[in-house]
Amino acid sequence: MNALAVVVDSIFDFDAVKRLVIDSVSSENSKRVYAGGLDQFFTWYRAQPIQAPISKAMINSFKASLEARGLAPSSINVILSAVRKLVQEAADNDLLAPEIAAAVLRIKGVARHGVRTGNWLTKRQAEQILDAPDVTTLKGKRDRAVLALLIGCGLRRAELAGLTVGHIQQRDGRWVLLDVVGKGKRIRSIPMPAWAYVAVEKWLAAAAPHGFTPQAEARVFCAMARWDKISVGRLDSESIRALVRGYAQQIGVGEINPHDCRRTYAKLAHRGHAPLEQIQLSLGHASIQTTERYLGVTQDLTDAPCDHLGLRVSA
């Protein structure tokens, strides 16, 4: 029996192994995802008649059980990613033989069929949601600036929540969000449309007399208390989700999440003929395929890039 099979045989050691995995990642979202996936794996593991050592066959059996439950491919793949992380960390800490870990890591995820559409705002809807906050109030000015950065810069919720005043700088004659650290710790600088910068500046100017000091290390956004008062707390990811959903309902477009604003940014930029690779850079995507999924586009073989080269070549 290998060491990991012994480790997972007790609740105390289960918590230790789980902590080993959770501590190996920095993103709070990744921590939650891995914790949930590991909980499902260990629940399944303990329910087996024989708690066999970790092996490729055993993980394949777990994968089959997830498919039998009718889970979506994306959900199964998220859980399997947590198990792979467990196996990798176990091998790195001499709890599992490297060859067993390598075999488990070769297990493929569940194939997705079709293209996930996602949600986007139309140009008109984007304009409506940006105009929805009551900018005669302090909260309205803050909310307008939040929506402006989500739609105008394609920020993720966590990136917006962590944004500081020092990120806002001028480069090449325009305002940018400089050196934003995103998913996978990738660093990028994001150009700001003029109207987004104006919205942020109006919020900061209005907040200053109320005790909000716009120092470089200060967060751009803070929480709001009742009666249009600034709170000492920061604006967190869940508050941003609630903010977006509230204004989406107000303009009658149904359930829209902050990530849909990010998709909207990509979609509208693409329709405005922004180069795909520049959209990819602004979004911070590691691959162009991810950007294409945001746009809901596939390769066009009838009107291909090579048809626009403009070269005159003799036959």
TORKOL-584123 format. One record per residue (C-alpha): x, y, z; residue in three letters. Coordinates in steps of 0.001 Angstrom, whole numbers, padded with zeros to 6 digits, always signed. Example, Ala and Ser with C-alpha at 12.3 -4.5 7.8 and 13.67 -1.06 7.14 Angstrom:
2
+---------+---------+---------+-----+
!      c1 !      c2 !      c3 ! res !
+---------+---------+---------+-----+
! +012300 ! -004500 ! +007800 ! ALA !
! +013670 ! -001060 ! +007140 ! SER !
+---------+---------+---------+-----+
END
This chain:
315
+---------+---------+---------+-----+
!      c1 !      c2 !      c3 ! res !
+---------+---------+---------+-----+
! +000000 ! +000000 ! +000000 ! MET !
! +001423 ! +003411 ! -000931 ! ASN !
! +001785 ! +006246 ! +001517 ! ALA !
! -001130 ! +008294 ! +000185 ! LEU !
! -003544 ! +005413 ! +000752 ! ALA !
! -002499 ! +005452 ! +004380 ! VAL !
! -002747 ! +009244 ! +004567 ! VAL !
! -006327 ! +009380 ! +003312 ! VAL !
! -007350 ! +006629 ! +005721 ! ASP !
! -007917 ! +009029 ! +008621 ! SER !
! -009883 ! +012269 ! +008920 ! ILE !
! -006946 ! +014062 ! +010505 ! PHE !
! -004599 ! +013125 ! +007707 ! ASP !
! -007267 ! +013870 ! +005116 ! PHE !
! -007368 ! +017432 ! +006380 ! ASP !
! -003570 ! +017563 ! +006206 ! ALA !
! -003470 ! +016398 ! +002592 ! VAL !
! -006262 ! +018764 ! +001639 ! LYS !
! -004397 ! +021634 ! +003271 ! ARG !
! -001266 ! +020643 ! +001369 ! LEU !
! -003128 ! +021162 ! -001899 ! VAL !
! -004963 ! +024331 ! -000856 ! ILE !
! -001748 ! +025950 ! +000355 ! ASP !
! -000087 ! +025286 ! -003000 ! SER !
! -002300 ! +027834 ! -004802 ! VAL !
! -002661 ! +031559 ! -004169 ! SER !
! -005991 ! +032379 ! -005830 ! SER !
! -008971 ! +032309 ! -003465 ! GLU !
! -011136 ! +031008 ! -006302 ! ASN !
! -008689 ! +028143 ! -006964 ! SER !
! -008657 ! +027310 ! -003265 ! LYS !
! -012457 ! +026988 ! -003269 ! ARG !
! -012470 ! +024938 ! -006472 ! VAL !
! -009812 ! +022512 ! -005242 ! TYR !
! -011441 ! +022182 ! -001819 ! ALA !
! -014797 ! +021301 ! -003372 ! GLY !
! -013266 ! +018804 ! -005787 ! GLY !
! -011249 ! +017079 ! -003072 ! LEU !
! -014300 ! +016833 ! -000816 ! ASP !
! -016134 ! +014991 ! -003579 ! GLN !
! -013183 ! +012693 ! -004238 ! PHE !
! -012692 ! +011736 ! -000602 ! PHE !
! -016428 ! +011215 ! -000074 ! THR !
! -016411 ! +008778 ! -003001 ! TRP !
! -013163 ! +007171 ! -001798 ! TYR !
! -014492 ! +006411 ! +001689 ! ARG !
! -017676 ! +004911 ! +000240 ! ALA !
! -015727 ! +002212 ! -001649 ! GLN !
! -015886 ! -001348 ! -000251 ! PRO !
! -012086 ! -001564 ! -000472 ! ILE !
! -010015 ! +001578 ! -000050 ! GLN !
! -007350 ! +000657 ! -002572 ! ALA !
! -004116 ! +002608 ! -003110 ! PRO !
! -004190 ! +005582 ! -005452 ! ILE !
! -003758 ! +004439 ! -009046 ! SER !
! -004728 ! +005380 ! -012567 ! LYS !
! -007418 ! +002677 ! -012543 ! ALA !
! -008872 ! +004012 ! -009304 ! MET !
! -009045 ! +007619 ! -010562 ! ILE !
! -010612 ! +006415 ! -013818 ! ASN !
! -013224 ! +004654 ! -011704 ! SER !
! -013887 ! +007908 ! -009855 ! PHE !
! -014185 ! +009726 ! -013179 ! LYS !
! -016721 ! +007125 ! -014373 ! ALA !
! -018764 ! +007662 ! -011208 ! SER !
! -018936 ! +011394 ! -011933 ! LEU !
! -020132 ! +010729 ! -015479 ! GLU !
! -022735 ! +008275 ! -014157 ! ALA !
! -024136 ! +011046 ! -011968 ! ARG !
! -024852 ! +013053 ! -015122 ! GLY !
! -022572 ! +015953 ! -014235 ! LEU !
! -021677 ! +018399 ! -016976 ! ALA !
! -018253 ! +017879 ! -018610 ! PRO !
! -017063 ! +021222 ! -017247 ! SER !
! -017998 ! +020208 ! -013692 ! SER !
! -016259 ! +016846 ! -014025 ! ILE !
! -013117 ! +018450 ! -015412 ! ASN !
! -012974 ! +020909 ! -012523 ! VAL !
! -013164 ! +018049 ! -010009 ! ILE !
! -010536 ! +016053 ! -011884 ! LEU !
! -008226 ! +019078 ! -011884 ! SER !
! -008379 ! +019036 ! -008073 ! ALA !
! -007504 ! +015328 ! -008016 ! VAL !
! -004586 ! +015884 ! -010398 ! ARG !
! -003324 ! +018648 ! -008125 ! LYS !
! -003595 ! +016271 ! -005166 ! LEU !
! -001580 ! +013601 ! -006935 ! VAL !
! +001034 ! +016095 ! -008104 ! GLN !
! +001497 ! +017540 ! -004617 ! GLU !
! +001620 ! +014032 ! -003117 ! ALA !
! +004399 ! +013038 ! -005483 ! ALA !
! +006321 ! +016252 ! -004816 ! ASP !
! +006153 ! +015535 ! -001072 ! ASN !
! +007182 ! +011861 ! -001346 ! ASP !
! +003713 ! +010578 ! -000522 ! LEU !
! +003206 ! +008913 ! -003888 ! LEU !
! +005531 ! +007203 ! -006336 ! ALA !
! +006336 ! +009508 ! -009296 ! PRO !
! +005401 ! +006862 ! -011869 ! GLU !
! +001930 ! +006471 ! -010317 ! ILE !
! +001462 ! +010238 ! -010289 ! ALA !
! +002561 ! +010450 ! -013932 ! ALA !
! +000021 ! +007795 ! -014904 ! ALA !
! -002806 ! +009645 ! -013133 ! VAL !
! -001819 ! +012956 ! -014692 ! LEU !
! -002220 ! +011381 ! -018146 ! ARG !
! -005932 ! +010809 ! -017537 ! ILE !
! -007862 ! +012991 ! -019947 ! LYS !
! -010801 ! +015135 ! -019014 ! GLY !
! -014287 ! +014730 ! -020415 ! VAL !
! -014689 ! +016150 ! -023912 ! ALA !
! -017056 ! +019054 ! -024351 ! ARG !
! -019408 ! +018922 ! -027313 ! HIS !
! -020438 ! +022146 ! -028982 ! GLY !
! -019450 ! +025695 ! -028087 ! VAL !
! -020499 ! +027373 ! -024877 ! ARG !
! -022344 ! +030534 ! -025839 ! THR !
! -022320 ! +032513 ! -022627 ! GLY !
! -024074 ! +035863 ! -022242 ! ASN !
! -023303 ! +039211 ! -023804 ! TRP !
! -024839 ! +042627 ! -023648 ! LEU !
! -025674 ! +044318 ! -026909 ! THR !
! -024173 ! +047747 ! -027551 ! LYS !
! -027472 ! +049351 ! -026588 ! ARG !
! -027785 ! +047271 ! -023413 ! GLN !
! -024202 ! +048115 ! -022457 ! ALA !
! -025003 ! +051812 ! -022810 ! GLU !
! -028177 ! +051372 ! -020757 ! GLN !
! -026464 ! +049596 ! -017871 ! ILE !
! -023692 ! +052197 ! -017816 ! LEU !
! -026350 ! +054930 ! -017573 ! ASP !
! -028376 ! +053076 ! -014931 ! ALA !
! -026608 ! +054278 ! -011731 ! PRO !
! -027878 ! +057528 ! -010207 ! ASP !
! -024730 ! +059631 ! -010503 ! VAL !
! -026196 ! +062368 ! -008301 ! THR !
! -025332 ! +060078 ! -005374 ! THR !
! -021928 ! +058940 ! -004133 ! LEU !
! -022893 ! +055289 ! -004543 ! LYS !
! -024098 ! +055957 ! -008070 ! GLY !
! -020757 ! +057500 ! -009017 ! LYS !
! -018944 ! +054476 ! -007603 ! ARG !
! -021233 ! +052029 ! -009370 ! ASP !
! -020867 ! +053860 ! -012705 ! ARG !
! -017065 ! +053596 ! -012357 ! ALA !
! -017288 ! +049888 ! -011484 ! VAL !
! -019433 ! +049142 ! -014535 ! LEU !
! -017195 ! +051311 ! -016721 ! ALA !
! -014110 ! +049253 ! -015845 ! LEU !
! -015908 ! +045925 ! -016211 ! LEU !
! -017286 ! +046770 ! -019649 ! ILE !
! -014657 ! +049241 ! -020816 ! GLY !
! -011565 ! +047285 ! -019740 ! CYS !
! -012785 ! +043679 ! -019450 ! GLY !
! -011593 ! +043232 ! -015871 ! LEU !
! -012304 ! +040151 ! -013824 ! ARG !
! -014091 ! +040641 ! -010492 ! ARG !
! -010991 ! +039859 ! -008449 ! ALA !
! -008906 ! +042229 ! -010560 ! GLU !
! -011421 ! +045018 ! -010040 ! LEU !
! -011639 ! +044388 ! -006293 ! ALA !
! -007847 ! +044513 ! -005995 ! GLY !
! -007345 ! +047553 ! -008216 ! LEU !
! -005383 ! +050375 ! -006579 ! THR !
! -005085 ! +054051 ! -007440 ! VAL !
! -001463 ! +053402 ! -008377 ! GLY !
! -002564 ! +051125 ! -011227 ! HIS !
! -004025 ! +054135 ! -013054 ! ILE !
! -001201 ! +055776 ! -014983 ! GLN !
! -000475 ! +057450 ! -018298 ! GLN !
! +001452 ! +055630 ! -020991 ! ARG !
! +001916 ! +056638 ! -024627 ! ASP !
! -000434 ! +059586 ! -024231 ! GLY !
! -003355 ! +057674 ! -022758 ! ARG !
! -004607 ! +056354 ! -019433 ! TRP !
! -004023 ! +052670 ! -018705 ! VAL !
! -004392 ! +050216 ! -015860 ! LEU !
! -000712 ! +049416 ! -015454 ! LEU !
! +000664 ! +046004 ! -014451 ! ASP !
! -002594 ! +044367 ! -013377 ! VAL !
! -001921 ! +040895 ! -011981 ! VAL !
! -004532 ! +038489 ! -013323 ! GLY !
! -005265 ! +034792 ! -013504 ! LYS !
! -002187 ! +032584 ! -013453 ! GLY !
! -000259 ! +035611 ! -012097 ! LYS !
! -000016 ! +036975 ! -015634 ! ARG !
! +000732 ! +040699 ! -015662 ! ILE !
! -000810 ! +042967 ! -018272 ! ARG !
! -001518 ! +046630 ! -018877 ! SER !
! -005002 ! +047544 ! -020058 ! ILE !
! -005854 ! +050699 ! -022039 ! PRO !
! -008820 ! +052636 ! -020619 ! MET !
! -011455 ! +054274 ! -022794 ! PRO !
! -011735 ! +057970 ! -021993 ! ALA !
! -015264 ! +057598 ! -020607 ! TRP !
! -014122 ! +054900 ! -018154 ! ALA !
! -011288 ! +057087 ! -016899 ! TYR !
! -013694 ! +060007 ! -016452 ! VAL !
! -016090 ! +057799 ! -014468 ! ALA !
! -013290 ! +056693 ! -012132 ! VAL !
! -011990 ! +060237 ! -011687 ! GLU !
! -015485 ! +061531 ! -010841 ! LYS !
! -015861 ! +058789 ! -008238 ! TRP !
! -012490 ! +059490 ! -006631 ! LEU !
! -013109 ! +063252 ! -006623 ! ALA !
! -016532 ! +062811 ! -005025 ! ALA !
! -015248 ! +060320 ! -002446 ! ALA !
! -012278 ! +062434 ! -001306 ! ALA !
! -014294 ! +064876 ! +000880 ! PRO !
! -015863 ! +061892 ! +002650 ! HIS !
! -012574 ! +060569 ! +003989 ! GLY !
! -011504 ! +058416 ! +001048 ! PHE !
! -007848 ! +059258 ! +000414 ! THR !
! -006786 ! +058331 ! -003137 ! PRO !
! -003192 ! +057354 ! -002300 ! GLN !
! -001325 ! +055116 ! -004739 ! ALA !
! -001648 ! +052012 ! -002559 ! GLU !
! -005315 ! +052617 ! -001760 ! ALA !
! -008023 ! +050517 ! -003374 ! ARG !
! -009936 ! +052374 ! -006051 ! VAL !
! -013264 ! +051091 ! -004733 ! PHE !
! -014650 ! +050696 ! -001243 ! CYS !
! -017889 ! +049429 ! +000239 ! ALA !
! -020818 ! +051758 ! +000847 ! MET !
! -022868 ! +052016 ! +004032 ! ALA !
! -026465 ! +053135 ! +004292 ! ARG !
! -027461 ! +056703 ! +003593 ! TRP !
! -024858 ! +057031 ! +000833 ! ASP !
! -021936 ! +056847 ! +003270 ! LYS !
! -018508 ! +055319 ! +002656 ! ILE !
! -017800 ! +052163 ! +004641 ! SER !
! -014435 ! +051113 ! +006017 ! VAL !
! -014679 ! +047787 ! +004160 ! GLY !
! -013447 ! +047046 ! +000653 ! ARG !
! -015680 ! +046269 ! -002301 ! LEU !
! -015346 ! +042484 ! -002620 ! ASP !
! -016112 ! +040071 ! -005455 ! SER !
! -019548 ! +039076 ! -004199 ! GLU !
! -020578 ! +042717 ! -003821 ! SER !
! -019483 ! +043343 ! -007410 ! ILE !
! -021627 ! +040405 ! -008576 ! ARG !
! -024650 ! +041755 ! -006702 ! ALA !
! -024040 ! +045237 ! -008122 ! LEU !
! -023987 ! +044024 ! -011729 ! VAL !
! -027020 ! +041787 ! -011296 ! ARG !
! -028976 ! +044597 ! -009674 ! GLY !
! -028430 ! +047023 ! -012544 ! TYR !
! -029032 ! +044292 ! -015137 ! ALA !
! -032440 ! +043641 ! -013600 ! GLN !
! -033099 ! +047358 ! -013460 ! GLN !
! -032733 ! +047687 ! -017242 ! ILE !
! -034622 ! +044435 ! -017830 ! GLY !
! -031955 ! +042191 ! -019363 ! VAL !
! -032276 ! +039269 ! -016944 ! GLY !
! -029399 ! +037613 ! -015150 ! GLU !
! -026078 ! +039175 ! -016126 ! ILE !
! -022881 ! +038479 ! -014189 ! ASN !
! -019605 ! +040446 ! -014056 ! PRO !
! -017955 ! +037916 ! -016376 ! HIS !
! -020650 ! +038662 ! -018947 ! ASP !
! -019424 ! +042266 ! -018916 ! CYS !
! -015977 ! +040894 ! -019753 ! ARG !
! -017472 ! +038920 ! -022650 ! ARG !
! -019290 ! +042063 ! -023758 ! THR !
! -015991 ! +043967 ! -023815 ! TYR !
! -014490 ! +041297 ! -026083 ! ALA !
! -017546 ! +041056 ! -028324 ! LYS !
! -017961 ! +044785 ! -028887 ! LEU !
! -014221 ! +045278 ! -029441 ! ALA !
! -014211 ! +042491 ! -032022 ! HIS !
! -017227 ! +043931 ! -033821 ! ARG !
! -015413 ! +047247 ! -033847 ! GLY !
! -012587 ! +045533 ! -035760 ! HIS !
! -010063 ! +045453 ! -032912 ! ALA !
! -007308 ! +042891 ! -033721 ! PRO !
! -007974 ! +039554 ! -032044 ! LEU !
! -004488 ! +039358 ! -030565 ! GLU !
! -004927 ! +042779 ! -028952 ! GLN !
! -008213 ! +041658 ! -027392 ! ILE !
! -006370 ! +038592 ! -026100 ! GLN !
! -003642 ! +040767 ! -024550 ! LEU !
! -006146 ! +043087 ! -022881 ! SER !
! -008102 ! +040168 ! -021439 ! LEU !
! -004958 ! +038401 ! -020269 ! GLY !
! -005764 ! +035100 ! -021967 ! HIS !
! -002960 ! +032556 ! -022267 ! ALA !
! -004344 ! +031239 ! -025554 ! SER !
! -006164 ! +032770 ! -028498 ! ILE !
! -008655 ! +029867 ! -028338 ! GLN !
! -009964 ! +031157 ! -025018 ! THR !
! -010505 ! +034591 ! -026539 ! THR !
! -012370 ! +033027 ! -029464 ! GLU !
! -014721 ! +031270 ! -027042 ! ARG !
! -015497 ! +034629 ! -025443 ! TYR !
! -016391 ! +035996 ! -028850 ! LEU !
! -018440 ! +032998 ! -029882 ! GLY !
! -016569 ! +032834 ! -033165 ! VAL !
! -015135 ! +029936 ! -035103 ! THR !
! -012796 ! +029793 ! -038046 ! GLN !
! -014309 ! +031203 ! -041243 ! ASP !
! -013079 ! +029247 ! -044258 ! LEU !
! -015055 ! +031296 ! -046785 ! THR !
! -013738 ! +034705 ! -045735 ! ASP !
! -010304 ! +033800 ! -044412 ! ALA !
! -007433 ! +036109 ! -043377 ! PRO !
! -005449 ! +035018 ! -046433 ! CYS !
! -008162 ! +036543 ! -048632 ! ASP !
! -007218 ! +039984 ! -047287 ! HIS !
! -003462 ! +039932 ! -047849 ! LEU !
! -003733 ! +042112 ! -050941 ! GLY !
! -000788 ! +040464 ! -052716 ! LEU !
! -000570 ! +040315 ! -056497 ! ARG !
! +001318 ! +037151 ! -057465 ! VAL !
! +001682 ! +035802 ! -061014 ! SER !
! +000374 ! +032302 ! -061563 ! ALA !
+---------+---------+---------+-----+
END
